[in-house]
Amino acid sequence: MKKYEPDLYLRDIDSYIGSEKIYNVMGVYVTEGVKYIMENGYSWFVTDAIAVIRAKLKNKDFLAIKLTVKNDKAMMEITDGNDHIFYRQEYKWSDAKRNLTLFYVDNVLMLSGEY
């Protein structure tokens, strides 16, 4: 049996430009693209973002969630899509390999390419 290895570089991410299915994760709907990144090593990023949205930002209709990776460290910022930062989380260590931007619109979390 072959051991599953997640694709931390997310080589297929650009193929997610729309979504026919949505999935319920912790009370927030996620698209097929977000499910893809969760299955490839970024579930911690998605669940952390959802936890913050549900606890602190549940009244916001639109949010941009950015993951920035540098030197085995990462930072998540949740903004209004412009320069107003609502929340920032630093990760002192991460195996993430790429920067990501997700959008949260009307209780649906999606990749920027699915927006």
PyMOL commands that set and color helices and strands:
alter all, ss='L'
color gray80, all
select helices_A, chain A and resi 13-15+32-56+112-114
alter helices_A, ss='H'
color red, helices_A
select strands_A, chain A and resi 22-25+28-31+62-70+73-79+85-91+100-105+108-111
alter strands_A, ss='S'
color yellow, strands_A
deselect
rebuild
show_as cartoon
